[in-house]
Amino acid sequence: MTKEMIYMVGIIAICTFVTILTRSLPFICFSKRKLSPIMDHLAKALPRAIMVILVIYCLKDMTLNSWIDNIPEMISCMLVFLLQYRYKNMYLAIVCGTLCYMLFIHII
């Protein structure tokens, strides 16, 4: 191995360690304590807020001038909303919506 490869492997190892540490540190720190009411509220509210932000981000490039071009996005979004409303399963809704959108853009 050359010096550059060793250097790059070292950088990747350090970045991996720091990422794992920052992701697991809150769980380690708060595993023994009861959460404050603010943290409890955030834990309940943030997943929905993040999903709304993701939907807005994904649909930001839609143009309102040509609705024909937006049919895959509209049908996929309706499918996601219907599946989430009916089954209350986020993973099912996301996977089916993604599959629906991919099928539309590759087939149609």
Buried (B, 14 or more C-beta within 10 A) or exposed (E): EEEEEEEEEEEEEEEEEEEEEEEEEEEEEEEEEEEEEEEEEEEEEEEEEEBEEEEEEBEEEBEEEEEEEBEBBEBBBEBBEEBBEEEEEBEBBBEBBEEBBEEBEEEE
